[in-house]
């Protein structure tokens, strides 16, 4: 039972990354405009990187294949993403909350980082494809 619950948890955690990567492919022009609106240089390049990281890391977590590496890559991706796209817009210069939705998004990402760090620390469990490390 524990193995199944761990697998289900991995799949649910991975789903947000997989769906986000797919939506970035489908909404290429809009995603480029969004990134440029946040001051991201070379947005097309970073969009390709984001899609690769989200799909690759998400599939790694879902399948358990090299899940610890996938989790660390996603953590490294989420740190600047959370800051640039959610923390900065959530606060003004005096650190007052100006956008509660962006604050919630930032906190959601911090929760995702927590789940990913748990996978890194504890592994993917028994139901995996290939190696966990």
LUMVO-964014 format. One line per field, with one value per atom (N, C-alpha, C, O): residue number from 1; chain; atom name; x, y, z. Coordinates in nm, 3 decimals. Atoms other than C-alpha are relative to their C-alpha. Example, Ala and Ser with C-alpha at 12.3 -4.5 7.8 and 13.67 -1.06 7.14 Angstrom:
// residues 2
resi = c(1 1 1 1 2 2 2 2) .
chain = c(A A A A A A A A) .
name = c(N CA C O N CA C O) .
u = c(0.089 1.230 0.090 0.194 -0.082 1.367 -0.077 -0.026) .
v = c(-0.119 -0.450 0.120 0.118 -0.119 -0.106 0.109 0.220) .
w = c(0.000 0.780 0.000 0.066 -0.006 0.714 0.073 0.090) .
//
This chain:
// residues 133
resi = c(1 1 1 1 2 2 2 2 3 3 3 3 4 4 4 4 5 5 5 5 6 6 6 6 7 7 7 7 8 8 8 8 9 9 9 9 10 10 10 10 11 11 11 11 12 12 12 12 13 13 13 13 14 14 14 14 15 15 15 15 16 16 16 16 17 17 17 17 18 18 18 18 19 19 19 19 20 20 20 20 21 21 21 21 22 22 22 22 23 23 23 23 24 24 24 24 25 25 25 25 26 26 26 26 27 27 27 27 28 28 28 28 29 29 29 29 30 30 30 30 31 31 31 31 32 32 32 32 33 33 33 33 34 34 34 34 35 35 35 35 36 36 36 36 37 37 37 37 38 38 38 38 39 39 39 39 40 40 40 40 41 41 41 41 42 42 42 42 43 43 43 43 44 44 44 44 45 45 45 45 46 46 46 46 47 47 47 47 48 48 48 48 49 49 49 49 50 50 50 50 51 51 51 51 52 52 52 52 53 53 53 53 54 54 54 54 55 55 55 55 56 56 56 56 57 57 57 57 58 58 58 58 59 59 59 59 60 60 60 60 61 61 61 61 62 62 62 62 63 63 63 63 64 64 64 64 65 65 65 65 66 66 66 66 67 67 67 67 68 68 68 68 69 69 69 69 70 70 70 70 71 71 71 71 72 72 72 72 73 73 73 73 74 74 74 74 75 75 75 75 76 76 76 76 77 77 77 77 78 78 78 78 79 79 79 79 80 80 80 80 81 81 81 81 82 82 82 82 83 83 83 83 84 84 84 84 85 85 85 85 86 86 86 86 87 87 87 87 88 88 88 88 89 89 89 89 90 90 90 90 91 91 91 91 92 92 92 92 93 93 93 93 94 94 94 94 95 95 95 95 96 96 96 96 97 97 97 97 98 98 98 98 99 99 99 99 100 100 100 100 101 101 101 101 102 102 102 102 103 103 103 103 104 104 104 104 105 105 105 105 106 106 106 106 107 107 107 107 108 108 108 108 109 109 109 109 110 110 110 110 111 111 111 111 112 112 112 112 113 113 113 113 114 114 114 114 115 115 115 115 116 116 116 116 117 117 117 117 118 118 118 118 119 119 119 119 120 120 120 120 121 121 121 121 122 122 122 122 123 123 123 123 124 124 124 124 125 125 125 125 126 126 126 126 127 127 127 127 128 128 128 128 129 129 129 129 130 130 130 130 131 131 131 131 132 132 132 132 133 133 133 133) .
chain = c(A A A A A A A A A A A A A A A A A A A A A A A A A A A A A A A A A A A A A A A A A A A A A A A A A A A A A A A A A A A A A A A A A A A A A A A A A A A A A A A A A A A A A A A A A A A A A A A A A A A A A A A A A A A A A A A A A A A A A A A A A A A A A A A A A A A A A A A A A A A A A A A A A A A A A A A A A A A A A A A A A A A A A A A A A A A A A A A A A A A A A A A A A A A A A A A A A A A A A A A A A A A A A A A A A A A A A A A A A A A A A A A A A A A A A A A A A A A A A A A A A A A A A A A A A A A A A A A A A A A A A A A A A A A A A A A A A A A A A A A A A A A A A A A A A A A A A A A A A A A A A A A A A A A A A A A A A A A A A A A A A A A A A A A A A A A A A A A A A A A A A A A A A A A A A A A A A A A A A A A A A A A A A A A A A A A A A A A A A A A A A A A A A A A A A A A A A A A A A A A A A A A A A A A A A A A A A A A A A A A A A A A A A A A A A A A A A A A A A A A A A A A A A A A A A A A A A A A A A A A A A A A A A A A A A A A A A A A A A A A A A A A A A A A A A A A A A A A A A A A A A A A A A A A A A A A A A A A A A A A A A A A A A A A A A A A A) .
name = c(N CA C O N CA C O N CA C O N CA C O N CA C O N CA C O N CA C O N CA C O N CA C O N CA C O N CA C O N CA C O N CA C O N CA C O N CA C O N CA C O N CA C O N CA C O N CA C O N CA C O N CA C O N CA C O N CA C O N CA C O N CA C O N CA C O N CA C O N CA C O N CA C O N CA C O N CA C O N CA C O N CA C O N CA C O N CA C O N CA C O N CA C O N CA C O N CA C O N CA C O N CA C O N CA C O N CA C O N CA C O N CA C O N CA C O N CA C O N CA C O N CA C O N CA C O N CA C O N CA C O N CA C O N CA C O N CA C O N CA C O N CA C O N CA C O N CA C O N CA C O N CA C O N CA C O N CA C O N CA C O N CA C O N CA C O N CA C O N CA C O N CA C O N CA C O N CA C O N CA C O N CA C O N CA C O N CA C O N CA C O N CA C O N CA C O N CA C O N CA C O N CA C O N CA C O N CA C O N CA C O N CA C O N CA C O N CA C O N CA C O N CA C O N CA C O N CA C O N CA C O N CA C O N CA C O N CA C O N CA C O N CA C O N CA C O N CA C O N CA C O N CA C O N CA C O N CA C O N CA C O N CA C O N CA C O N CA C O N CA C O N CA C O N CA C O N CA C O N CA C O N CA C O N CA C O N CA C O N CA C O N CA C O N CA C O N CA C O N CA C O N CA C O N CA C O N CA C O N CA C O N CA C O N CA C O N CA C O N CA C O N CA C O N CA C O N CA C O N CA C O N CA C O) .
u = c(0.082 0.000 0.086 0.057 -0.088 0.280 0.063 0.074 -0.060 0.443 -0.097 -0.058 0.101 0.119 -0.025 -0.036 0.024 0.062 0.117 0.097 -0.118 0.419 -0.004 0.025 0.013 0.366 -0.107 -0.085 0.108 0.037 0.047 0.019 -0.052 0.205 0.096 0.092 -0.095 0.484 -0.074 -0.040 0.076 0.236 -0.073 -0.071 0.072 0.028 0.095 0.063 -0.100 0.339 0.053 0.074 -0.055 0.469 -0.099 -0.060 0.104 0.139 0.008 -0.010 -0.006 0.179 0.114 0.100 -0.113 0.518 -0.025 0.004 0.028 0.411 -0.104 -0.086 0.105 0.094 0.050 0.013 -0.056 0.283 0.091 0.086 -0.087 0.543 -0.081 -0.049 0.086 0.271 -0.070 -0.080 0.071 0.082 0.093 0.049 -0.097 0.396 0.023 0.042 -0.015 0.433 -0.123 -0.110 0.124 0.068 -0.023 -0.088 0.018 0.080 0.130 0.161 -0.135 0.422 0.004 0.078 -0.005 0.354 -0.041 0.023 0.045 0.165 0.103 0.122 -0.101 0.434 0.121 0.179 -0.112 0.707 -0.035 0.048 0.042 0.510 -0.002 0.040 0.003 0.457 0.142 0.168 -0.139 0.828 0.065 0.134 -0.057 0.929 -0.058 0.012 0.065 0.680 0.060 0.047 -0.069 0.873 0.149 0.226 -0.140 1.202 0.097 0.217 -0.088 1.338 0.069 0.002 -0.071 1.613 0.002 -0.007 -0.007 1.634 -0.115 -0.094 0.117 1.282 -0.020 -0.052 0.019 1.260 0.096 0.056 -0.097 1.577 -0.046 -0.049 0.040 1.457 -0.133 -0.159 0.123 1.117 0.031 -0.028 -0.040 1.280 0.060 0.032 -0.059 1.480 -0.111 -0.109 0.110 1.164 -0.081 -0.115 0.076 0.978 0.078 0.022 -0.083 1.267 0.007 -0.006 -0.011 1.305 -0.133 -0.136 0.129 0.934 -0.042 -0.085 0.037 0.868 0.096 0.053 -0.100 1.193 -0.007 -0.009 0.008 1.175 -0.131 -0.134 0.130 0.804 -0.009 -0.060 0.001 0.844 0.094 0.065 -0.094 1.143 -0.067 -0.054 0.070 0.934 -0.113 -0.128 0.115 0.628 0.044 -0.017 -0.045 0.822 0.094 0.111 -0.099 1.077 0.139 0.234 -0.131 1.360 0.086 0.055 -0.090 1.647 -0.077 -0.052 0.090 1.385 0.073 0.032 -0.075 1.639 0.064 0.062 -0.059 1.818 -0.110 -0.096 0.113 1.485 -0.053 -0.087 0.049 1.376 0.094 0.048 -0.095 1.695 -0.002 0.008 0.009 1.670 -0.124 -0.119 0.123 1.312 0.011 -0.043 -0.022 1.412 0.083 0.050 -0.085 1.687 -0.078 -0.051 0.085 1.429 -0.101 -0.126 0.105 1.165 0.050 -0.025 -0.049 1.387 -0.003 -0.068 0.008 1.443 -0.138 -0.182 0.134 1.101 -0.095 -0.172 0.086 0.926 0.031 -0.060 -0.037 1.121 -0.044 -0.110 0.025 1.089 -0.147 -0.193 0.137 0.731 -0.106 -0.221 0.102 0.561 0.037 -0.045 -0.037 0.755 0.013 -0.042 -0.016 0.856 -0.134 -0.156 0.129 0.503 -0.091 -0.183 0.087 0.350 0.023 -0.067 -0.034 0.525 0.042 0.091 -0.052 0.597 0.137 0.191 -0.136 0.926 0.009 0.115 0.000 0.825 -0.037 -0.059 0.031 0.751 -0.143 -0.170 0.142 0.375 -0.060 -0.023 0.064 0.159 -0.091 -0.180 0.082 0.011 -0.078 -0.172 0.069 -0.096 -0.009 0.086 0.017 -0.236 0.004 0.051 -0.004 -0.277 0.144 0.176 -0.141 0.095 0.067 0.154 -0.054 0.176 -0.041 0.040 0.047 -0.037 0.078 0.115 -0.078 0.143 0.142 0.196 -0.135 0.479 -0.001 0.089 0.009 0.369 -0.024 0.028 0.021 0.244 0.132 0.162 -0.130 0.586 0.092 0.168 -0.080 0.752 -0.044 0.039 0.049 0.528 0.049 0.084 -0.054 0.634 0.147 0.192 -0.142 0.997 0.012 0.099 -0.002 0.925 -0.024 0.047 0.028 0.774 0.116 0.150 -0.114 1.064 0.120 0.192 -0.110 1.315 -0.025 0.070 0.031 1.133 0.035 0.086 -0.039 1.180 0.151 0.206 -0.146 1.545 0.053 0.144 -0.050 1.593 -0.038 0.040 0.051 1.386 -0.003 -0.027 0.008 1.397 -0.143 -0.235 0.128 1.110 -0.086 -0.201 0.077 0.999 0.031 0.124 -0.027 0.978 -0.054 0.006 0.062 0.752 0.059 0.004 -0.068 0.992 0.040 0.042 -0.055 1.118 0.149 0.189 -0.145 1.493 0.051 -0.010 -0.068 1.724 -0.066 -0.118 0.058 1.605 0.098 0.057 -0.099 1.930 0.035 0.116) .
v = c(-0.120 0.000 0.126 0.222 -0.117 0.242 0.028 0.144 -0.018 0.185 0.065 0.152 -0.058 0.266 0.146 0.229 -0.138 0.582 0.089 0.202 -0.076 0.696 0.024 0.135 -0.015 0.634 0.103 0.190 -0.096 0.824 0.143 0.237 -0.131 1.114 0.055 0.173 -0.044 1.127 0.044 0.147 -0.033 1.127 0.133 0.217 -0.125 1.404 0.119 0.227 -0.107 1.612 0.030 0.146 -0.018 1.557 0.062 0.127 -0.044 1.644 0.150 0.190 -0.145 2.021 0.036 0.128 -0.030 2.017 -0.048 0.022 0.055 1.795 0.086 0.121 -0.082 1.996 0.140 0.197 -0.132 2.324 0.000 0.092 0.011 2.209 -0.012 0.052 0.017 2.098 0.131 0.167 -0.125 2.425 0.107 0.192 -0.095 2.624 -0.027 0.067 0.034 2.437 0.050 0.112 -0.040 2.500 0.150 0.202 -0.144 2.864 0.074 0.167 -0.052 2.950 0.153 0.214 -0.146 3.311 0.072 0.170 -0.062 3.399 -0.014 0.078 0.021 3.247 0.088 0.142 -0.091 3.441 0.142 0.210 -0.136 3.764 0.016 0.119 -0.004 3.683 0.011 0.091 -0.002 3.615 0.135 0.191 -0.129 3.930 0.112 0.207 -0.097 4.127 0.003 0.103 0.006 4.016 0.028 0.007 -0.040 4.132 -0.114 -0.098 0.115 3.790 0.019 0.026 -0.011 3.828 -0.136 -0.240 0.124 3.569 -0.094 -0.213 0.077 3.452 -0.130 -0.232 0.128 3.192 -0.109 -0.225 0.098 3.021 -0.053 -0.174 0.042 3.018 -0.075 -0.156 0.077 2.893 -0.145 -0.237 0.137 2.588 -0.070 -0.188 0.057 2.533 -0.036 -0.145 0.024 2.563 -0.124 -0.207 0.116 2.310 -0.128 -0.227 0.119 2.062 -0.036 -0.153 0.025 2.100 -0.050 -0.148 0.040 2.075 -0.139 -0.222 0.133 1.778 -0.107 -0.213 0.099 1.598 -0.027 -0.143 0.018 1.659 -0.062 -0.148 0.057 1.584 -0.149 -0.227 0.143 1.254 -0.080 -0.195 0.065 1.168 -0.029 -0.138 0.017 1.221 -0.102 -0.190 0.090 1.039 -0.146 -0.235 0.138 0.731 -0.050 -0.170 0.038 0.736 -0.019 -0.045 0.018 0.712 0.122 0.233 -0.109 0.921 0.113 0.231 -0.096 1.090 0.101 0.216 -0.094 1.243 0.109 0.226 -0.100 1.416 0.089 0.212 -0.077 1.521 0.099 0.212 -0.087 1.664 0.119 0.232 -0.111 1.869 0.097 0.218 -0.088 2.003 0.087 0.207 -0.079 2.111 0.103 0.213 -0.098 2.278 0.117 0.233 -0.106 2.469 0.087 0.207 -0.073 2.572 0.087 0.202 -0.070 2.675 0.121 0.216 -0.111 2.904 0.132 0.226 -0.129 3.177 0.026 0.141 -0.016 3.115 0.059 0.151 -0.049 3.170 0.146 0.227 -0.138 3.487 0.096 0.196 -0.092 3.644 0.016 0.128 -0.005 3.556 0.014 0.047 -0.003 3.546 0.090 0.170 -0.080 3.703 0.148 0.233 -0.140 4.022 0.069 0.179 -0.066 4.096 0.004 0.085 0.007 4.007 0.116 0.150 -0.102 4.285 0.130 0.131 -0.129 4.654 0.024 -0.063 -0.032 4.828 -0.004 -0.032 0.001 4.851 -0.138 -0.153 0.139 4.475 -0.017 -0.103 0.016 4.524 -0.089 -0.077 0.088 4.260 0.086 0.156 -0.074 4.414 -0.093 -0.051 0.097 4.096 -0.132 -0.211 0.120 3.821 -0.128 -0.231 0.118 3.581 -0.042 -0.161 0.033 3.602 -0.052 -0.139 0.051 3.551 -0.146 -0.228 0.139 3.235 -0.089 -0.201 0.076 3.119 -0.025 -0.135 0.015 3.180 -0.105 -0.188 0.098 2.983 -0.141 -0.238 0.130 2.701 -0.056 -0.174 0.045 2.686 -0.041 -0.137 0.041 2.675 -0.137 -0.218 0.133 2.378 -0.107 -0.217 0.094 2.211 -0.028 -0.142 0.018 2.270 -0.095 -0.183 0.090 2.102 -0.145 -0.234 0.136 1.797 -0.058 -0.176 0.045 1.776 -0.032 -0.129 0.028 1.797 -0.129 -0.199 0.127 1.509 -0.117 -0.219 0.106 1.300 -0.011 -0.121 0.004 1.399 -0.069 -0.153 0.055 1.308 -0.145 -0.220 0.134 0.988 -0.094 -0.214 0.083 0.862 -0.010 0.047 0.009 0.771 -0.116 -0.129 0.115 0.457 -0.123 -0.124 0.129 0.101 -0.012 -0.081 0.013 0.142 0.104 0.213 -0.090 0.302 -0.073 -0.196 0.055 0.251 0.029 0.145 -0.021 0.200 0.052 0.031 -0.047 0.368 0.126 0.210 -0.114 0.619 0.115 0.231 -0.105 0.811 0.084 0.176) .
w = c(0.000 0.000 0.000 -0.071 -0.008 0.089 -0.137 -0.177 0.132 -0.251 -0.097 -0.175 0.088 -0.432 0.034 -0.056 -0.042 -0.228 -0.042 -0.086 0.043 -0.300 -0.150 -0.196 0.145 -0.672 -0.034 -0.119 0.024 -0.666 0.034 -0.041 -0.038 -0.483 -0.103 -0.137 0.104 -0.741 -0.125 -0.184 0.121 -1.029 0.017 -0.073 -0.023 -0.874 0.007 -0.043 -0.006 -0.802 -0.140 -0.175 0.135 -1.156 -0.096 -0.193 0.093 -1.320 -0.030 -0.145 0.023 -1.273 -0.094 -0.175 0.087 -1.444 -0.143 -0.239 0.133 -1.732 -0.072 -0.189 0.062 -1.797 -0.033 -0.135 0.025 -1.770 -0.122 -0.203 0.116 -2.021 -0.129 -0.229 0.118 -2.265 -0.034 -0.151 0.027 -2.225 -0.056 -0.134 0.056 -2.299 -0.149 -0.227 0.143 -2.630 -0.076 -0.182 0.066 -2.718 -0.003 -0.093 -0.008 -2.614 -0.018 0.058 0.021 -2.753 -0.003 0.074 0.016 -2.858 0.128 0.167 -0.123 -2.543 0.112 0.191 -0.103 -2.322 -0.024 0.071 0.033 -2.505 0.044 0.105 -0.038 -2.455 0.152 0.204 -0.147 -2.086 0.056 0.146 -0.047 -2.035 -0.029 0.056 0.036 -2.219 0.086 0.121 -0.087 -2.011 0.140 0.211 -0.129 -1.704 -0.013 0.080 0.019 -1.854 -0.025 -0.003 0.025 -1.948 -0.135 -0.238 0.127 -2.212 -0.071 -0.005 0.079 -2.491 0.037 0.060 -0.043 -2.406 -0.079 -0.018 0.071 -2.690 0.049 0.063 -0.051 -2.565 0.137 0.159 -0.134 -2.204 0.000 0.089 0.012 -2.314 -0.034 0.024 0.033 -2.474 0.122 0.147 -0.122 -2.156 0.099 0.157 -0.094 -1.944 -0.040 0.045 0.046 -2.159 0.024 0.072 -0.023 -2.144 0.147 0.183 -0.143 -1.770 0.056 0.131 -0.054 -1.695 -0.048 0.032 0.051 -1.923 0.048 0.095 -0.043 -1.844 0.149 0.192 -0.144 -1.471 0.043 0.131 -0.033 -1.456 -0.030 0.050 0.036 -1.639 0.089 0.122 -0.091 -1.420 0.135 0.190 -0.128 -1.106 -0.014 0.071 0.019 -1.245 -0.012 0.047 0.023 -1.357 0.109 0.127 -0.100 -1.077 -0.058 0.016 0.065 -1.331 0.029 -0.013 -0.038 -1.192 0.069 0.046 -0.064 -0.973 0.088 0.096 -0.086 -0.735 -0.084 -0.046 0.089 -1.022 -0.057 -0.060 0.052 -1.176 0.103 0.069 -0.106 -0.842 0.020 0.036 -0.019 -0.803 -0.117 -0.097 0.117 -1.157 0.010 -0.019 -0.014 -1.093 0.112 0.099 -0.108 -0.764 -0.053 -0.028 0.057 -0.946 -0.098 -0.108 0.093 -1.207 0.076 0.038 -0.073 -0.952 0.079 0.098 -0.082 -0.745 -0.077 -0.031 0.071 -1.008 -0.059 -0.065 0.055 -1.164 0.104 0.075 -0.107 -0.833 0.032 0.050 -0.031 -0.765 -0.111 -0.084 0.111 -1.111 -0.035 -0.060 0.050 -1.197 0.110 0.081 -0.105 -0.856 0.119 0.161 -0.117 -0.567 -0.034 0.036 0.038 -0.747 -0.026 0.025 0.023 -0.873 0.124 0.130 -0.117 -0.534 0.097 0.174 -0.099 -0.341 -0.067 -0.179 0.047 -0.382 0.063 0.131 -0.048 -0.294 0.152 0.206 -0.147 0.073 0.056 0.176 -0.035 0.077 0.051 0.135 -0.027 0.104 -0.108 -0.225 0.098 -0.065 -0.089 -0.040 0.096 -0.380 -0.092 -0.158 0.085 -0.562 0.076 0.077 -0.082 -0.340 -0.083 -0.035 0.086 -0.632 -0.028 -0.026 0.025 -0.712 0.127 0.120 -0.126 -0.344 0.019 0.062 -0.010 -0.346 -0.098 -0.063 0.097 -0.662 0.052 0.035 -0.056 -0.492 0.111 0.118 -0.108 -0.186 -0.053 0.001 0.065 -0.411 -0.049 -0.031 0.050 -0.573 0.114 0.101 -0.116 -0.231 0.050 0.092 -0.036 -0.149 -0.096 -0.054 0.099 -0.474 0.027 0.019 -0.033 -0.381 0.119 0.120 -0.115 -0.046 -0.040 0.006 0.046 -0.216 -0.080 -0.066 0.079 -0.459 0.089 0.064 -0.093 -0.174 0.077 0.114 -0.065 -0.006 -0.092 -0.045 0.095 -0.321 -0.004 -0.004 0.002 -0.330 0.126 0.118 -0.126 0.036 0.024 0.082 -0.031 0.047 -0.119 -0.102 0.119 -0.310 -0.051 0.006 0.069 -0.538 0.048 0.006 -0.046 -0.358 -0.083 -0.163 0.064 -0.485 -0.142 -0.224 0.132 -0.789 -0.095 -0.112 0.092 -1.037 -0.127 -0.132 0.123 -1.387 0.002 -0.005 0.001 -1.378 0.134 0.239 -0.121 -1.130 0.054 -0.020 -0.071 -0.873 0.012 0.017 -0.029 -0.827 -0.119 -0.108) .
//
